[in-house]
Amino acid sequence: MRVVVTGAAGMIGSNLAHGLNAAGIDDIIAVDDLRDGQKFHNLLGAAISDYFDQEEFYGRFMRGELGKIAAVLHQGACSDTMQHDGRLMLRNNYRCSKDLLDACQAQGVRLLYASSAAIYGSSSTFREEARFERPLNVYGYSKLLFDNAVRRMLAGASAQVVGLRYFNVYGPREQHKGRMASVAFQHFNQYRAGGKVQLFGEYGGYGPGQQSRDFIHVDDVVAVNLWFLAHPQCNGVFNLGTGRAQAFNDVAHATVNACRAQRGQAALTLEQQVAHGLVEYIAIPEALVGKYQCHTEADLCALRAAGCDHDFADVASGVRRYVEWLSLSAAA
């Protein structure tokens, strides 16, 4: 099976490449923009058959120059939710994806692509229905626009199309993401550098650190992508989270205790961590006021109805595993 992974040097794309290898697939065309050359580290150890810069790939694929391809796992996108350039966002996240969709359908190539829970924005219900889709930024709107284009063509699709609305993904190979890296990554580095982690204080009717998200380990994201790859009869737009919201306090608590365990220190309760100054609360930045999701929780009914019964890691186990990976990477 020959598979294309766009955004292959990014967090999810690179983990998909490694996951495909583990599933016995090594004919992988990797596509990315490596102007940030350090991202090559994410692909170290992954078996790929070819690499294209994104500017070259799309034209050659649309002209059918790359041979027989079974599926495109499309992860490439502008994912900076603080990016306000709507022209850039719609060109990268909508028009590029729409052209890719059209080419895949013309060639009978399956398309599995990354959507986002940012589509739900201010909604309190996270179900794949138009009435709950209220993006707060142009990033979320760009993802919604493409999801809606997919919905319109699904009835006449010539090949599988699956959109996966990722919730808050964390895990290995996200070190290049800067401010967009996961809370767990930020906390690990805060604790190593200063012996404490920071969370937002009271905001949006929630107490300090009580804002909650559906945090999903990247290994689970990979597993569900591979499940759909193995089930070509499944089509549609699906949430991809754990189905349970957990407070940011849970992430901080798990990260601090996992870091302490690496040093042979005993676990502490959250209250003890706060009392010892290991967890600190700060005011939410003004730039995020009115644009911040205080709660997300994936409704998994559609995913389960499709037949995917994957068991997702909770924050305690997922963050512990991630901290162990980060600690080994930092020591290498």
C-alpha positions as CSV (number, residue, x, y, z in Angstrom):
1,M,0.0,0.0,0.0
2,R,1.4,3.4,-1.0
3,V,0.3,6.2,1.3
4,V,0.9,10.0,1.3
5,V,1.2,11.8,4.6
6,T,1.1,15.6,4.3
7,G,2.4,17.6,7.2
8,A,4.6,14.6,7.7
9,A,7.3,16.3,9.8
10,G,4.7,17.8,12.1
11,M,3.5,16.2,15.4
12,I,0.6,14.2,14.2
13,G,2.0,13.5,10.7
14,S,5.3,12.1,12.0
15,N,3.6,10.0,14.6
16,L,1.3,8.7,11.8
17,A,4.4,7.8,9.7
18,H,5.9,5.8,12.6
19,G,2.5,4.2,13.3
20,L,2.1,3.2,9.6
21,N,5.6,1.6,9.8
22,A,4.5,-0.3,12.9
23,A,1.5,-1.6,10.9
24,G,3.8,-2.8,8.2
25,I,3.4,0.1,5.8
26,D,6.7,1.7,4.6
27,D,5.8,2.9,1.1
28,I,5.1,6.4,2.5
29,I,5.4,9.7,0.5
30,A,6.2,12.3,3.1
31,V,5.1,15.9,2.3
32,D,6.0,19.0,4.3
33,D,7.6,22.4,4.4
34,L,11.0,22.0,6.0
35,R,12.0,25.7,6.2
36,D,12.1,24.9,9.9
37,G,14.9,22.3,9.3
38,Q,14.9,21.0,12.8
39,K,11.6,19.3,12.2
40,F,13.5,16.6,10.4
41,H,14.1,15.1,13.8
42,N,10.5,14.0,13.9
43,L,11.0,11.7,11.0
44,L,14.2,10.1,12.2
45,G,13.7,6.3,12.4
46,A,10.6,6.4,10.1
47,A,10.8,4.4,6.9
48,I,9.6,6.5,4.0
49,S,9.9,5.9,0.3
50,D,9.9,9.5,-0.9
51,Y,9.7,13.2,0.2
52,F,8.2,16.2,-1.5
53,D,8.1,19.8,-0.5
54,Q,4.5,20.9,-0.3
55,E,4.9,23.4,-3.1
56,E,6.0,20.6,-5.5
57,F,3.7,17.8,-4.2
58,Y,0.2,19.2,-4.9
59,G,0.8,20.0,-8.5
60,R,2.4,16.7,-9.3
61,F,-0.3,14.8,-7.5
62,M,-3.1,16.6,-9.3
63,R,-1.4,15.8,-12.6
64,G,-1.2,12.1,-11.6
65,E,2.6,11.9,-11.7
66,L,3.1,10.0,-8.5
67,G,1.9,6.6,-9.5
68,K,-0.8,4.5,-7.8
69,I,-1.6,5.9,-4.3
70,A,-4.1,4.1,-2.0
71,A,-4.7,7.0,0.5
72,V,-3.7,10.5,1.5
73,L,-3.5,11.2,5.2
74,H,-3.8,15.0,5.1
75,Q,-2.4,16.6,8.2
76,G,-0.8,19.7,6.6
77,A,-2.4,22.9,7.7
78,C,-1.8,26.3,9.4
79,S,-2.8,25.3,12.9
80,D,-1.9,28.5,14.8
81,T,-5.3,29.5,16.4
82,M,-3.8,33.0,17.1
83,Q,-3.2,33.6,13.4
84,H,-5.6,36.3,12.3
85,D,-4.6,36.5,8.6
86,G,-7.8,35.0,7.1
87,R,-6.5,35.1,3.6
88,L,-3.5,32.9,4.6
89,M,-5.7,30.6,6.7
90,L,-8.3,30.0,4.0
91,R,-5.7,29.5,1.3
92,N,-3.8,26.8,3.4
93,N,-6.7,25.2,5.2
94,Y,-9.6,25.4,2.8
95,R,-8.5,25.9,-0.8
96,C,-5.5,23.6,-0.7
97,S,-7.6,20.9,1.0
98,K,-10.5,21.4,-1.4
99,D,-8.2,21.0,-4.4
100,L,-6.7,17.9,-2.8
101,L,-10.1,16.5,-2.2
102,D,-11.1,17.0,-5.9
103,A,-7.9,15.4,-7.1
104,C,-8.4,12.4,-4.8
105,Q,-11.9,11.9,-6.0
106,A,-10.9,12.1,-9.6
107,Q,-8.2,9.5,-9.1
108,G,-10.1,7.2,-6.7
109,V,-7.7,7.9,-3.9
110,R,-8.9,7.7,-0.3
111,L,-8.6,10.9,1.8
112,L,-8.3,10.9,5.6
113,Y,-7.8,14.5,6.9
114,A,-7.3,16.5,10.0
115,S,-10.3,18.7,11.1
116,S,-10.5,20.3,14.5
117,A,-12.6,20.7,17.6
118,A,-12.0,24.5,17.2
119,I,-15.1,24.3,14.9
120,Y,-17.3,24.1,18.0
121,G,-15.9,27.3,19.5
122,S,-18.5,28.8,21.9
123,S,-20.8,25.8,21.8
124,S,-21.4,23.7,24.9
125,T,-22.3,20.6,22.9
126,F,-19.6,18.9,20.8
127,R,-21.6,16.9,18.3
128,E,-21.1,16.8,14.5
129,E,-24.1,18.9,13.7
130,A,-24.4,22.4,12.2
131,R,-26.3,23.9,15.1
132,F,-23.3,23.3,17.4
133,E,-20.6,24.6,15.1
134,R,-19.7,28.1,16.3
135,P,-16.0,28.8,15.7
136,L,-14.4,31.6,17.6
137,N,-11.5,32.3,15.2
138,V,-10.7,32.1,11.5
139,Y,-8.7,28.9,12.0
140,G,-11.9,27.1,13.2
141,Y,-13.9,28.7,10.4
142,S,-11.4,27.5,7.8
143,K,-11.8,23.9,9.1
144,L,-15.6,24.2,9.2
145,L,-15.7,25.5,5.6
146,F,-13.8,22.4,4.4
147,D,-15.9,20.0,6.5
148,N,-19.0,21.4,4.9
149,A,-17.5,20.9,1.4
150,V,-16.9,17.3,2.3
151,R,-20.4,16.8,3.6
152,R,-21.9,18.2,0.4
153,M,-20.0,15.6,-1.8
154,L,-20.2,12.5,0.4
155,A,-23.3,11.0,-1.2
156,G,-21.5,10.8,-4.5
157,A,-18.0,10.0,-3.3
158,S,-16.0,7.7,-5.5
159,A,-13.5,6.9,-2.7
160,Q,-13.4,7.1,1.1
161,V,-13.4,10.5,2.7
162,V,-13.0,10.8,6.5
163,G,-12.6,14.0,8.5
164,L,-11.4,13.7,12.1
165,R,-12.0,16.6,14.4
166,Y,-9.0,16.4,16.7
167,F,-9.5,17.7,20.2
168,N,-6.5,18.6,22.4
169,V,-3.7,16.4,21.2
170,Y,-0.6,15.9,23.2
171,G,2.4,13.6,23.0
172,P,5.8,13.0,21.4
173,R,7.3,15.1,18.5
174,E,5.6,18.4,19.2
175,Q,8.7,20.3,20.3
176,H,8.7,22.5,17.2
177,K,5.2,23.9,17.9
178,G,6.3,26.7,20.3
179,R,3.3,28.4,21.8
180,M,0.9,26.0,20.1
181,A,2.5,22.9,21.8
182,S,0.3,21.1,24.3
183,V,-0.2,22.1,27.9
184,A,1.6,18.9,29.0
185,F,4.7,19.9,26.9
186,Q,4.6,23.4,28.4
187,H,4.3,22.1,31.9
188,F,7.1,19.6,31.5
189,N,9.5,22.4,30.4
190,Q,8.2,24.8,33.0
191,Y,8.8,22.3,35.8
192,R,12.3,21.4,34.5
193,A,13.3,25.1,34.2
194,G,11.7,26.6,37.3
195,G,10.3,23.8,39.5
196,K,6.7,24.9,39.0
197,V,3.9,24.9,36.4
198,Q,1.4,27.7,35.6
199,L,-2.3,27.5,34.9
200,F,-4.9,30.1,34.2
201,G,-6.8,31.3,37.3
202,E,-10.5,32.0,37.5
203,Y,-12.1,32.6,34.1
204,G,-15.4,32.0,32.3
205,G,-17.2,30.9,35.5
206,Y,-14.6,28.2,36.3
207,G,-12.3,28.2,39.3
208,P,-8.5,28.3,39.1
209,G,-7.3,25.5,36.7
210,Q,-10.9,24.1,36.5
211,Q,-11.3,24.9,32.8
212,S,-11.4,21.6,31.1
213,R,-10.6,20.1,27.7
214,D,-10.8,16.7,26.0
215,F,-7.1,15.8,26.1
216,I,-6.1,13.0,23.7
217,H,-2.7,11.3,23.4
218,V,-1.3,11.3,19.9
219,D,-1.0,7.5,20.0
220,D,-4.8,7.3,20.2
221,V,-5.1,9.7,17.3
222,V,-2.8,7.4,15.2
223,A,-4.7,4.3,16.3
224,V,-8.1,5.8,15.1
225,N,-6.5,7.0,11.8
226,L,-5.2,3.5,11.2
227,W,-8.7,2.0,12.1
228,F,-10.3,4.1,9.3
229,L,-7.5,3.2,6.9
230,A,-8.5,-0.5,7.6
231,H,-12.2,0.3,7.1
232,P,-12.5,1.9,3.6
233,Q,-16.3,1.6,3.7
234,C,-16.5,4.3,6.4
235,N,-17.1,7.9,5.4
236,G,-17.9,11.1,7.2
237,V,-16.8,13.7,9.7
238,F,-16.1,12.4,13.1
239,N,-15.0,13.7,16.5
240,L,-11.7,12.4,17.7
241,G,-11.2,12.9,21.4
242,T,-11.5,10.6,24.4
243,G,-15.1,11.5,25.2
244,R,-14.3,12.8,28.6
245,A,-13.3,16.3,29.7
246,Q,-10.6,16.7,32.3
247,A,-9.5,19.9,34.1
248,F,-6.2,21.6,33.3
249,N,-5.5,20.9,37.0
250,D,-5.4,17.2,36.1
251,V,-2.7,17.8,33.5
252,A,-0.6,19.9,35.9
253,H,-1.0,17.3,38.7
254,A,-0.1,14.4,36.4
255,T,2.9,16.3,34.9
256,V,4.4,17.3,38.2
257,N,4.0,13.8,39.7
258,A,5.5,12.2,36.6
259,C,8.5,14.6,36.8
260,R,8.9,13.9,40.5
261,A,8.8,10.1,39.8
262,Q,11.7,10.6,37.4
263,R,13.7,12.0,40.3
264,G,12.6,9.3,42.7
265,Q,10.3,11.6,44.7
266,A,6.9,10.7,46.1
267,A,3.6,11.7,44.5
268,L,1.7,14.7,45.9
269,T,-2.0,15.6,45.8
270,L,-2.9,18.7,43.8
271,E,-3.5,20.6,47.0
272,Q,0.0,19.7,48.2
273,Q,1.4,20.8,44.9
274,V,-0.3,24.2,45.1
275,A,0.7,24.6,48.8
276,H,4.3,23.9,47.9
277,G,4.2,26.4,45.0
278,L,4.6,23.6,42.4
279,V,1.4,24.7,40.7
280,E,0.8,28.4,40.3
281,Y,-2.3,30.2,38.8
282,I,-2.0,33.3,36.6
283,A,-4.5,35.6,34.9
284,I,-5.6,34.7,31.4
285,P,-3.9,36.9,28.8
286,E,-6.1,39.7,27.5
287,A,-5.6,38.4,23.9
288,L,-7.5,35.3,24.8
289,V,-10.5,36.9,26.6
290,G,-13.7,36.0,24.7
291,K,-11.8,33.7,22.4
292,Y,-11.0,30.9,24.8
293,Q,-12.8,27.5,25.0
294,C,-13.3,26.8,28.7
295,H,-14.7,23.3,28.1
296,T,-14.5,20.7,25.3
297,E,-15.7,17.1,25.4
298,A,-16.0,15.0,22.3
299,D,-19.4,13.3,21.6
300,L,-18.2,9.9,20.3
301,C,-21.6,8.6,19.2
302,A,-20.8,8.9,15.5
303,L,-17.4,7.3,16.0
304,R,-18.8,4.4,18.0
305,A,-21.7,4.0,15.5
306,A,-19.1,3.6,12.7
307,G,-17.7,0.6,14.7
308,C,-14.6,2.1,16.2
309,D,-14.3,0.9,19.8
310,H,-10.8,2.1,20.5
311,D,-10.1,2.5,24.3
312,F,-8.5,6.0,24.9
313,A,-5.9,6.8,27.6
314,D,-6.9,9.1,30.4
315,V,-4.7,12.1,31.4
316,A,-3.0,10.4,34.3
317,S,-1.7,7.5,32.2
318,G,-1.1,9.4,29.0
319,V,0.8,12.2,30.6
320,R,2.9,9.8,32.6
321,R,3.9,8.0,29.4
322,Y,4.6,11.3,27.6
323,V,6.8,12.6,30.4
324,E,8.8,9.4,30.3
325,W,9.3,9.9,26.6
326,L,10.3,13.6,27.1
327,S,12.7,12.7,29.8
328,L,14.5,10.1,27.6
329,S,14.6,12.6,24.7
330,A,16.1,15.3,26.9
331,A,18.7,12.9,28.2
332,A,19.7,11.7,24.7
